[in-house]
Amino acid sequence: MPAPTPELADIFRIHGPAYRKAHALPLHQHRLMQAIVDCRTPALGGTVEWCDHCQFTHTRYRSCRNRHCPKCQGDARHKWLEQRRQELLPVPYFHVVFTLPEEIAAIAFYNKDLVYDLLFAATAETLLTIARDPQHQGVEIGFFAVLHTWGQNLHFHPHLHCVVPGGGLSPDHDRWIHGRGNYLLPVEVLSRFFRKLFLRAFQRAYSAGKLQFFGDLEYLRDPAAWAAYLAPLHRSDWVIYAKAPFGGPQQVLEYLGRYTHRVAISNQRLRALEDGQVSFEWKDYRDGQSKVMTLAAEEFIRRFLQHALPPGFQRIRYYGFLANCHRAEKLALCRRLLATPCSDLLPGAAECRAFAVAWRRTDPKLCPRCGIGILVVMDFLPPCRRAALVVANTS
């Protein structure tokens, strides 16, 4: 019988204490590790539930709801997608990825709040400005951007995934201007403009003394060294990737579900935890093959924790006519201008049936044994008290 595959919680439970002792971690990373260990265990308490159909008794422990926990993202993803379902327009959608060069990523590692904000701001201004240019589309677009900081091998790789409707509002807001088929905006123009905006803001941050440098990068505190470090980046090509449009709004939803609430690594990718080593599956995009990588547990934990977001940081942001301040008003205007019958905005019968089945499977009130009865709460289990988390020498 094959050994059970490990979970991230198992790695933190077994090897986390030694890692914490050996490294001075910030408090939010200590809390992140403890939350994942405690998730859906007696430590957080729970409820005893009884099925009114088959009399099955079920104990449900509470989830930690930490946004880095691989167990807690399913419900959050489902709720977010339901909200986005109401905002989709009957137009093609494009996926555009903005990536920071390795030289910038090395500095971002020690300046996450600042550099992530610059990445969002430069990306948004790039898309909005180029789309507004009459030489391209001459429209006001709306989109949202999702921050990812990892590659398949868990190395630090900050980039933004943007989902953009194909078209937008005319300058006077009296008509909808459709995009040009499989073409959104010229990637070369986006790349050059994004590079200019980001480096300009990056230089301002440096001049204001907002950037911190450690280890091998400490020499960049010298302005001459800093200028020499950035010089090649003003001439290099910055990677921006634009995919062909999706098939329709339903395909957009399916696609988004794979990106919006993803964490650095899911439990499904973990293969083994033995002899102090962690093995996990990853995709090598150089040849398109799925492979297995094995790391020392300490190195695996280090790679995972480098993707912990700063406390309170918003990793999904909205721009243009999807900006929070006027989203409802602008979407209503877009739908009027598109003059689309309500029936065209609704999913087909097959999609409705598939969604109903998927919803029932994830309904927390549905009995996991018979799939018919409703679970009724019979008792509440208080959290199990444990020793308070002691954190020494946090930074």
C-alpha positions as a LaTeX table, in Angstrom:
\begin{tabular}{lrrr}
\hline
Residue & $x$ (\AA) & $y$ (\AA) & $z$ (\AA) \\
\hline
Met1 & 0.00 & 0.00 & 0.00 \\
Pro2 & 1.54 & 3.36 & $-1.04$ \\
Ala3 & 2.48 & 5.78 & 1.71 \\
Pro4 & 0.10 & 8.73 & 2.14 \\
Thr5 & 1.28 & 11.89 & 0.43 \\
Pro6 & 2.33 & 14.66 & 2.82 \\
Glu7 & 0.70 & 18.03 & 3.26 \\
Leu8 & 2.31 & 21.40 & 3.81 \\
Ala9 & 1.07 & 21.26 & 7.40 \\
Asp10 & 3.07 & 18.04 & 7.94 \\
Ile11 & 6.26 & 19.73 & 6.76 \\
Phe12 & 5.73 & 22.69 & 9.07 \\
Arg13 & 4.72 & 20.45 & 11.97 \\
Ile14 & 7.79 & 18.21 & 11.73 \\
His15 & 10.49 & 20.60 & 10.53 \\
Gly16 & 9.04 & 24.00 & 11.40 \\
Pro17 & 10.27 & 24.18 & 15.04 \\
Ala18 & 13.90 & 23.64 & 14.03 \\
Tyr19 & 13.57 & 26.18 & 11.21 \\
Arg20 & 12.11 & 28.78 & 13.56 \\
Lys21 & 14.91 & 28.21 & 16.04 \\
Ala22 & 17.60 & 28.56 & 13.37 \\
His23 & 16.18 & 31.66 & 11.64 \\
Ala24 & 14.97 & 35.05 & 12.84 \\
Leu25 & 11.59 & 35.21 & 11.14 \\
Pro26 & 9.17 & 38.16 & 11.13 \\
Leu27 & 6.11 & 37.62 & 13.28 \\
His28 & 3.70 & 37.24 & 10.36 \\
Gln29 & 5.70 & 34.27 & 9.05 \\
His30 & 5.60 & 32.58 & 12.47 \\
Arg31 & 1.85 & 33.07 & 12.51 \\
Leu32 & 1.52 & 31.81 & 8.94 \\
Met33 & 3.33 & 28.56 & 9.78 \\
Gln34 & 1.29 & 28.02 & 12.94 \\
Ala35 & $-2.00$ & 28.74 & 11.15 \\
Ile36 & $-1.26$ & 26.11 & 8.48 \\
Val37 & $-0.29$ & 23.55 & 11.14 \\
Asp38 & $-3.49$ & 24.22 & 13.11 \\
Cys39 & $-5.83$ & 24.38 & 10.11 \\
Arg40 & $-8.74$ & 21.92 & 10.39 \\
Thr41 & $-7.41$ & 20.34 & 13.55 \\
Pro42 & $-8.73$ & 20.32 & 17.15 \\
Ala43 & $-6.45$ & 23.30 & 17.85 \\
Leu44 & $-9.01$ & 25.62 & 16.23 \\
Gly45 & $-12.10$ & 23.87 & 17.55 \\
Gly46 & $-15.06$ & 22.89 & 15.42 \\
Thr47 & $-18.52$ & 21.37 & 15.35 \\
Val48 & $-20.09$ & 17.93 & 15.60 \\
Glu49 & $-22.63$ & 17.49 & 12.81 \\
Trp50 & $-25.33$ & 14.89 & 12.19 \\
Cys51 & $-26.91$ & 13.96 & 8.85 \\
Asp52 & $-30.70$ & 14.10 & 8.86 \\
His53 & $-30.85$ & 11.43 & 6.14 \\
Cys54 & $-28.32$ & 8.68 & 6.92 \\
Gln55 & $-27.56$ & 9.61 & 10.56 \\
Phe56 & $-23.87$ & 9.94 & 9.80 \\
Thr57 & $-22.00$ & 11.85 & 12.53 \\
His58 & $-19.29$ & 14.13 & 11.27 \\
Thr59 & $-16.73$ & 16.30 & 13.06 \\
Arg60 & $-15.76$ & 19.45 & 11.19 \\
Tyr61 & $-12.76$ & 21.39 & 12.45 \\
Arg62 & $-12.45$ & 25.06 & 11.64 \\
Ser63 & $-10.13$ & 26.34 & 8.94 \\
Cys64 & $-7.41$ & 28.90 & 9.61 \\
Arg65 & $-8.51$ & 31.15 & 6.70 \\
Asn66 & $-4.93$ & 32.21 & 6.13 \\
Arg67 & $-4.50$ & 33.30 & 2.51 \\
His68 & $-1.28$ & 31.28 & 2.21 \\
Cys69 & $-2.90$ & 28.01 & 3.35 \\
Pro70 & $-3.53$ & 25.53 & 0.53 \\
Lys71 & $-6.56$ & 24.08 & 2.36 \\
Cys72 & $-8.40$ & 27.37 & 2.71 \\
Gln73 & $-8.37$ & 28.74 & $-0.83$ \\
Gly74 & $-11.18$ & 26.64 & $-2.33$ \\
Asp75 & $-14.03$ & 28.43 & $-0.55$ \\
Ala76 & $-12.42$ & 31.84 & $-0.99$ \\
Arg77 & $-11.91$ & 31.18 & $-4.69$ \\
His78 & $-15.52$ & 30.05 & $-5.14$ \\
Lys79 & $-16.93$ & 33.17 & $-3.46$ \\
Trp80 & $-14.66$ & 35.46 & $-5.46$ \\
Leu81 & $-15.60$ & 33.81 & $-8.76$ \\
Glu82 & $-19.29$ & 34.16 & $-7.96$ \\
Gln83 & $-18.78$ & 37.89 & $-7.51$ \\
Arg84 & $-16.83$ & 38.16 & $-10.76$ \\
Arg85 & $-19.51$ & 36.16 & $-12.63$ \\
Gln86 & $-21.81$ & 39.17 & $-12.25$ \\
Glu87 & $-19.22$ & 41.48 & $-13.80$ \\
Leu88 & $-18.37$ & 39.59 & $-16.98$ \\
Leu89 & $-19.14$ & 41.21 & $-20.32$ \\
Pro90 & $-20.01$ & 39.33 & $-23.53$ \\
Val91 & $-16.67$ & 40.13 & $-25.18$ \\
Pro92 & $-13.37$ & 38.27 & $-25.63$ \\
Tyr93 & $-10.95$ & 38.45 & $-22.68$ \\
Phe94 & $-7.18$ & 38.54 & $-22.82$ \\
His95 & $-4.54$ & 37.37 & $-20.34$ \\
Val96 & $-1.46$ & 39.59 & $-20.10$ \\
Val97 & 1.52 & 38.86 & $-17.82$ \\
Phe98 & 3.98 & 41.55 & $-16.68$ \\
Thr99 & 7.27 & 40.19 & $-15.30$ \\
Leu100 & 10.09 & 41.93 & $-13.43$ \\
Pro101 & 13.69 & 41.22 & $-14.55$ \\
Glu102 & 15.84 & 39.14 & $-12.20$ \\
Glu103 & 17.91 & 42.18 & $-11.24$ \\
Ile104 & 14.78 & 43.97 & $-9.99$ \\
Ala105 & 13.43 & 40.81 & $-8.32$ \\
Ala106 & 16.64 & 40.54 & $-6.27$ \\
Ile107 & 15.96 & 44.00 & $-4.82$ \\
Ala108 & 12.23 & 43.31 & $-4.46$ \\
Phe109 & 13.01 & 40.41 & $-2.13$ \\
Tyr110 & 14.02 & 42.90 & 0.59 \\
Asn111 & 11.52 & 45.61 & $-0.39$ \\
Lys112 & 8.34 & 43.69 & $-1.07$ \\
Asp113 & 5.72 & 46.28 & $-0.11$ \\
Leu114 & 7.36 & 49.03 & $-2.13$ \\
Val115 & 8.31 & 47.07 & $-5.24$ \\
Tyr116 & 5.00 & 45.20 & $-5.43$ \\
Asp117 & 3.16 & 48.52 & $-5.29$ \\
Leu118 & 5.40 & 49.91 & $-8.03$ \\
Leu119 & 4.72 & 46.81 & $-10.13$ \\
Phe120 & 0.95 & 47.27 & $-9.81$ \\
Ala121 & 1.12 & 51.01 & $-10.51$ \\
Ala122 & 3.40 & 50.72 & $-13.57$ \\
Thr123 & 1.36 & 47.86 & $-15.01$ \\
Ala124 & $-1.94$ & 49.69 & $-14.57$ \\
Glu125 & $-0.65$ & 52.94 & $-16.07$ \\
Thr126 & 0.88 & 51.05 & $-18.99$ \\
Leu127 & $-2.32$ & 49.25 & $-19.97$ \\
Leu128 & $-4.58$ & 52.25 & $-19.40$ \\
Thr129 & $-2.31$ & 54.68 & $-21.26$ \\
Ile130 & $-1.57$ & 52.52 & $-24.31$ \\
Ala131 & $-5.22$ & 51.48 & $-24.64$ \\
Arg132 & $-6.28$ & 55.16 & $-24.44$ \\
Asp133 & $-3.85$ & 56.11 & $-27.23$ \\
Pro134 & $-5.82$ & 56.72 & $-30.50$ \\
Gln135 & $-3.04$ & 54.98 & $-32.44$ \\
His136 & $-3.99$ & 51.72 & $-30.73$ \\
Gln137 & $-7.54$ & 51.45 & $-29.42$ \\
Gly138 & $-8.42$ & 54.88 & $-28.09$ \\
Val139 & $-10.61$ & 53.43 & $-25.34$ \\
Glu140 & $-10.99$ & 53.29 & $-21.59$ \\
Ile141 & $-10.44$ & 49.69 & $-20.56$ \\
Gly142 & $-11.10$ & 47.88 & $-17.30$ \\
Phe143 & $-9.15$ & 44.98 & $-15.86$ \\
Phe144 & $-7.90$ & 43.34 & $-12.72$ \\
Ala145 & $-4.40$ & 42.19 & $-11.82$ \\
Val146 & $-3.30$ & 39.31 & $-9.58$ \\
Leu147 & 0.17 & 39.19 & $-8.01$ \\
His148 & 2.15 & 35.95 & $-8.11$ \\
Thr149 & 5.69 & 35.77 & $-6.75$ \\
Trp150 & 6.68 & 32.18 & $-7.50$ \\
Gly151 & 7.68 & 29.91 & $-10.31$ \\
Gln152 & 7.04 & 26.17 & $-10.44$ \\
Asn153 & 10.30 & 25.50 & $-8.60$ \\
Leu154 & 9.32 & 27.97 & $-5.81$ \\
His155 & 12.04 & 30.46 & $-6.71$ \\
Phe156 & 11.23 & 34.15 & $-6.23$ \\
His157 & 9.67 & 35.43 & $-9.46$ \\
Pro158 & 7.34 & 38.46 & $-9.04$ \\
His159 & 4.85 & 38.97 & $-11.87$ \\
Leu160 & 1.29 & 40.15 & $-12.47$ \\
His161 & $-1.48$ & 38.27 & $-14.24$ \\
Cys162 & $-3.92$ & 40.73 & $-15.84$ \\
Val163 & $-7.30$ & 39.81 & $-17.33$ \\
Val164 & $-8.48$ & 42.45 & $-19.79$ \\
Pro165 & $-11.73$ & 42.64 & $-21.83$ \\
Gly166 & $-11.19$ & 43.01 & $-25.58$ \\
Gly167 & $-12.41$ & 46.56 & $-26.07$ \\
Gly168 & $-13.58$ & 49.47 & $-23.98$ \\
Leu169 & $-15.51$ & 52.70 & $-23.66$ \\
Ser170 & $-15.05$ & 55.48 & $-26.18$ \\
Pro171 & $-13.57$ & 58.76 & $-24.84$ \\
Asp172 & $-17.04$ & 60.35 & $-24.64$ \\
His173 & $-18.54$ & 57.16 & $-23.13$ \\
Asp174 & $-21.29$ & 57.02 & $-25.75$ \\
Arg175 & $-20.30$ & 53.72 & $-27.38$ \\
Trp176 & $-18.38$ & 50.49 & $-26.86$ \\
Ile177 & $-15.40$ & 50.03 & $-29.16$ \\
His178 & $-14.54$ & 46.38 & $-29.80$ \\
Gly179 & $-10.96$ & 45.14 & $-29.94$ \\
Arg180 & $-9.29$ & 43.78 & $-33.03$ \\
Gly181 & $-9.99$ & 40.06 & $-32.98$ \\
Asn182 & $-7.06$ & 38.11 & $-31.54$ \\
Tyr183 & $-5.08$ & 41.30 & $-30.98$ \\
Leu184 & $-5.16$ & 43.36 & $-27.77$ \\
Leu185 & $-2.23$ & 45.79 & $-27.65$ \\
Pro186 & 1.28 & 45.61 & $-29.17$ \\
Val187 & 3.53 & 43.76 & $-26.74$ \\
Glu188 & 6.64 & 45.66 & $-27.80$ \\
Val189 & 4.99 & 49.00 & $-27.03$ \\
Leu190 & 3.70 & 47.71 & $-23.69$ \\
Ser191 & 7.15 & 46.42 & $-22.77$ \\
Arg192 & 8.99 & 49.67 & $-23.52$ \\
Phe193 & 6.42 & 51.86 & $-21.78$ \\
Phe194 & 6.27 & 49.57 & $-18.73$ \\
Arg195 & 10.08 & 49.56 & $-18.49$ \\
Lys196 & 10.20 & 53.37 & $-18.63$ \\
Leu197 & 7.48 & 53.86 & $-16.00$ \\
Phe198 & 8.85 & 51.28 & $-13.59$ \\
Leu199 & 12.48 & 52.41 & $-13.76$ \\
Arg200 & 11.47 & 56.05 & $-13.34$ \\
Ala201 & 9.48 & 55.22 & $-10.19$ \\
Phe202 & 12.24 & 52.89 & $-9.01$ \\
Gln203 & 14.82 & 55.67 & $-9.30$ \\
Arg204 & 12.58 & 58.05 & $-7.35$ \\
Ala205 & 12.27 & 55.48 & $-4.56$ \\
Tyr206 & 16.05 & 55.08 & $-4.46$ \\
Ser207 & 16.67 & 58.83 & $-4.41$ \\
Ala208 & 14.20 & 59.17 & $-1.53$ \\
Gly209 & 16.08 & 56.52 & 0.46 \\
Lys210 & 13.12 & 54.13 & 0.49 \\
Leu211 & 14.99 & 51.04 & $-0.75$ \\
Gln212 & 16.89 & 48.72 & 1.59 \\
Phe213 & 19.93 & 46.67 & 0.57 \\
Phe214 & 21.40 & 43.64 & 2.32 \\
Gly215 & 24.06 & 40.99 & 1.72 \\
Asp216 & 25.42 & 40.91 & $-1.81$ \\
Leu217 & 23.38 & 44.00 & $-2.74$ \\
Glu218 & 24.72 & 46.33 & $-0.05$ \\
Tyr219 & 27.13 & 47.90 & $-2.52$ \\
Leu220 & 24.11 & 49.41 & $-4.36$ \\
Arg221 & 23.86 & 52.05 & $-1.64$ \\
Asp222 & 26.58 & 53.83 & $-3.60$ \\
Pro223 & 24.88 & 55.98 & $-6.30$ \\
Ala224 & 27.53 & 55.17 & $-8.91$ \\
Ala225 & 27.12 & 51.43 & $-8.34$ \\
Trp226 & 23.34 & 51.85 & $-8.47$ \\
Ala227 & 23.50 & 53.68 & $-11.80$ \\
Ala228 & 25.77 & 50.99 & $-13.26$ \\
Tyr229 & 23.42 & 48.26 & $-11.98$ \\
Leu230 & 20.38 & 49.82 & $-13.65$ \\
Ala231 & 22.06 & 50.85 & $-16.90$ \\
Pro232 & 21.61 & 47.50 & $-18.73$ \\
Leu233 & 17.96 & 47.37 & $-17.65$ \\
His234 & 17.20 & 50.55 & $-19.61$ \\
Arg235 & 18.23 & 48.74 & $-22.79$ \\
Ser236 & 17.05 & 45.16 & $-22.20$ \\
Asp237 & 13.71 & 43.72 & $-23.27$ \\
Trp238 & 11.30 & 43.32 & $-20.37$ \\
Val239 & 9.12 & 40.24 & $-20.71$ \\
Ile240 & 5.42 & 40.81 & $-21.27$ \\
Tyr241 & 3.33 & 37.88 & $-22.41$ \\
Ala242 & $-0.12$ & 38.18 & $-23.99$ \\
Lys243 & $-2.27$ & 35.12 & $-24.60$ \\
Ala244 & $-4.95$ & 34.76 & $-27.25$ \\
Pro245 & $-8.48$ & 35.63 & $-26.13$ \\
Phe246 & $-10.61$ & 33.18 & $-24.20$ \\
Gly247 & $-13.57$ & 31.47 & $-25.83$ \\
Gly248 & $-16.14$ & 33.39 & $-23.77$ \\
Pro249 & $-17.14$ & 34.51 & $-20.28$ \\
Gln250 & $-17.56$ & 30.96 & $-18.97$ \\
Gln251 & $-14.06$ & 30.03 & $-20.11$ \\
Val252 & $-12.80$ & 33.17 & $-18.37$ \\
Leu253 & $-14.25$ & 31.98 & $-15.08$ \\
Glu254 & $-12.71$ & 28.54 & $-15.42$ \\
Tyr255 & $-9.35$ & 30.11 & $-16.23$ \\
Leu256 & $-9.49$ & 32.61 & $-13.37$ \\
Gly257 & $-10.09$ & 29.85 & $-10.87$ \\
Arg258 & $-6.57$ & 28.61 & $-11.55$ \\
Tyr259 & $-4.91$ & 31.96 & $-10.80$ \\
Thr260 & $-6.73$ & 34.19 & $-8.34$ \\
His261 & $-6.40$ & 32.30 & $-5.05$ \\
Arg262 & $-3.45$ & 30.07 & $-5.84$ \\
Val263 & $-0.74$ & 29.68 & $-3.22$ \\
Ala264 & 2.95 & 29.03 & $-3.85$ \\
Ile265 & 2.41 & 25.26 & $-3.82$ \\
Ser266 & $-0.66$ & 23.09 & $-3.37$ \\
Asn267 & $-0.81$ & 19.90 & $-1.34$ \\
Gln268 & $-1.55$ & 18.01 & $-4.56$ \\
Arg269 & 1.96 & 18.74 & $-5.85$ \\
Leu270 & 3.70 & 17.28 & $-2.78$ \\
Arg271 & 4.98 & 13.75 & $-3.35$ \\
Ala272 & 7.06 & 12.67 & $-0.34$ \\
Leu273 & 8.44 & 13.75 & 3.02 \\
Glu274 & 11.15 & 11.44 & 4.29 \\
Asp275 & 14.67 & 11.58 & 5.72 \\
Gly276 & 14.41 & 15.34 & 6.13 \\
Gln277 & 13.70 & 15.89 & 2.44 \\
Val278 & 10.63 & 17.11 & 0.55 \\
Ser279 & 9.80 & 15.97 & $-2.97$ \\
Phe280 & 7.29 & 17.85 & $-5.10$ \\
Glu281 & 6.12 & 17.91 & $-8.70$ \\
Trp282 & 6.93 & 20.87 & $-10.91$ \\
Lys283 & 6.63 & 21.73 & $-14.58$ \\
Asp284 & 9.78 & 22.62 & $-16.47$ \\
Tyr285 & 8.60 & 25.15 & $-19.07$ \\
Arg286 & 11.83 & 24.77 & $-21.04$ \\
Asp287 & 10.68 & 21.37 & $-22.31$ \\
Gly288 & 7.08 & 21.27 & $-21.06$ \\
Gln289 & 7.74 & 18.17 & $-18.93$ \\
Ser290 & 6.48 & 17.48 & $-15.41$ \\
Lys291 & 9.32 & 16.54 & $-13.09$ \\
Val292 & 9.95 & 15.84 & $-9.41$ \\
Met293 & 12.28 & 18.04 & $-7.39$ \\
Thr294 & 13.69 & 17.02 & $-4.00$ \\
Leu295 & 14.89 & 19.62 & $-1.49$ \\
Ala296 & 16.03 & 19.56 & 2.10 \\
Ala297 & 13.07 & 20.45 & 4.32 \\
Glu298 & 14.86 & 23.59 & 5.48 \\
Glu299 & 15.35 & 24.80 & 1.90 \\
Phe300 & 11.74 & 23.94 & 1.02 \\
Ile301 & 10.43 & 26.00 & 3.95 \\
Arg302 & 12.73 & 28.88 & 3.01 \\
Arg303 & 11.44 & 28.89 & $-0.55$ \\
Phe304 & 7.82 & 28.77 & 0.58 \\
Leu305 & 8.13 & 31.56 & 3.16 \\
Gln306 & 9.75 & 33.96 & 0.71 \\
His307 & 6.32 & 34.16 & $-0.97$ \\
Ala308 & 4.52 & 35.25 & 2.19 \\
Leu309 & 2.81 & 38.54 & 1.41 \\
Pro310 & 3.37 & 41.56 & 3.65 \\
Pro311 & 0.57 & 41.89 & 6.24 \\
Gly312 & $-2.50$ & 43.61 & 4.81 \\
Phe313 & $-1.17$ & 43.63 & 1.24 \\
Gln314 & $-3.87$ & 43.46 & $-1.48$ \\
Arg315 & $-2.78$ & 40.97 & $-4.13$ \\
Ile316 & $-5.85$ & 41.43 & $-6.40$ \\
Arg317 & $-6.49$ & 44.97 & $-7.64$ \\
Tyr318 & $-8.95$ & 46.54 & $-10.09$ \\
Tyr319 & $-8.45$ & 49.36 & $-12.58$ \\
Gly320 & $-10.19$ & 51.40 & $-15.27$ \\
Phe321 & $-13.93$ & 50.87 & $-15.45$ \\
Leu322 & $-13.53$ & 47.97 & $-13.00$ \\
Ala323 & $-12.05$ & 50.19 & $-10.28$ \\
Asn324 & $-13.97$ & 49.77 & $-7.04$ \\
Cys325 & $-15.07$ & 53.42 & $-6.83$ \\
His326 & $-17.28$ & 53.28 & $-9.96$ \\
Arg327 & $-17.42$ & 49.63 & $-11.01$ \\
Ala328 & $-21.21$ & 49.16 & $-10.77$ \\
Glu329 & $-21.96$ & 52.37 & $-12.67$ \\
Lys330 & $-19.42$ & 51.73 & $-15.44$ \\
Leu331 & $-20.41$ & 48.08 & $-15.90$ \\
Ala332 & $-24.05$ & 49.08 & $-16.27$ \\
Leu333 & $-23.02$ & 51.59 & $-18.92$ \\
Cys334 & $-20.92$ & 48.96 & $-20.76$ \\
Arg335 & $-23.86$ & 46.57 & $-20.86$ \\
Arg336 & $-26.21$ & 49.25 & $-22.20$ \\
Leu337 & $-23.75$ & 50.18 & $-24.93$ \\
Leu338 & $-23.18$ & 46.55 & $-25.84$ \\
Ala339 & $-26.99$ & 46.19 & $-26.06$ \\
Thr340 & $-26.73$ & 42.53 & $-25.18$ \\
Pro341 & $-29.91$ & 40.60 & $-24.34$ \\
Cys342 & $-29.93$ & 39.25 & $-20.79$ \\
Ser343 & $-30.18$ & 35.72 & $-22.15$ \\
Asp344 & $-26.78$ & 36.12 & $-23.81$ \\
Leu345 & $-25.19$ & 36.95 & $-20.49$ \\
Leu346 & $-26.48$ & 33.82 & $-18.80$ \\
Pro347 & $-24.67$ & 30.49 & $-18.96$ \\
Gly348 & $-26.21$ & 27.69 & $-20.97$ \\
Ala349 & $-28.15$ & 24.78 & $-19.52$ \\
Ala350 & $-25.10$ & 22.48 & $-19.52$ \\
Glu351 & $-23.01$ & 25.04 & $-17.65$ \\
Cys352 & $-25.81$ & 25.53 & $-15.11$ \\
Arg353 & $-26.05$ & 21.78 & $-14.48$ \\
Ala354 & $-22.27$ & 21.46 & $-14.12$ \\
Phe355 & $-22.20$ & 24.38 & $-11.71$ \\
Ala356 & $-25.05$ & 22.92 & $-9.65$ \\
Val357 & $-23.20$ & 19.62 & $-9.31$ \\
Ala358 & $-19.95$ & 21.35 & $-8.37$ \\
Trp359 & $-21.76$ & 23.55 & $-5.85$ \\
Arg360 & $-23.42$ & 20.60 & $-4.15$ \\
Arg361 & $-20.06$ & 18.89 & $-3.81$ \\
Thr362 & $-18.61$ & 21.92 & $-2.06$ \\
Asp363 & $-21.69$ & 22.78 & 0.01 \\
Pro364 & $-20.51$ & 22.54 & 3.64 \\
Lys365 & $-24.04$ & 21.60 & 4.76 \\
Leu366 & $-24.30$ & 18.55 & 2.48 \\
Cys367 & $-23.55$ & 15.15 & 4.01 \\
Pro368 & $-20.20$ & 13.84 & 2.70 \\
Arg369 & $-21.38$ & 10.21 & 3.00 \\
Cys370 & $-24.81$ & 10.06 & 1.34 \\
Gly371 & $-24.69$ & 13.34 & $-0.59$ \\
Ile372 & $-28.41$ & 13.85 & 0.11 \\
Gly373 & $-28.92$ & 14.77 & 3.74 \\
Ile374 & $-28.18$ & 18.06 & 5.43 \\
Leu375 & $-25.68$ & 18.24 & 8.27 \\
Val376 & $-27.20$ & 19.60 & 11.46 \\
Val377 & $-24.89$ & 21.04 & 14.14 \\
Met378 & $-25.25$ & 18.98 & 17.32 \\
Asp379 & $-22.36$ & 20.30 & 19.40 \\
Phe380 & $-19.57$ & 22.88 & 19.41 \\
Leu381 & $-15.96$ & 21.93 & 20.13 \\
Pro382 & $-13.86$ & 24.66 & 21.76 \\
Pro383 & $-10.30$ & 25.25 & 20.53 \\
Cys384 & $-7.69$ & 23.11 & 22.26 \\
Arg385 & $-5.45$ & 25.36 & 24.29 \\
Arg386 & $-1.78$ & 25.23 & 23.42 \\
Ala387 & 1.26 & 27.05 & 24.66 \\
Ala388 & 1.51 & 30.60 & 23.41 \\
Leu389 & 3.78 & 31.06 & 20.42 \\
Val390 & 7.14 & 32.30 & 21.64 \\
Val391 & 8.98 & 34.36 & 19.07 \\
Ala392 & 12.50 & 35.51 & 19.81 \\
Asn393 & 14.56 & 37.96 & 17.85 \\
Thr394 & 11.85 & 38.72 & 15.27 \\
Ser395 & 12.50 & 41.24 & 12.58 \\
\hline
\end{tabular}
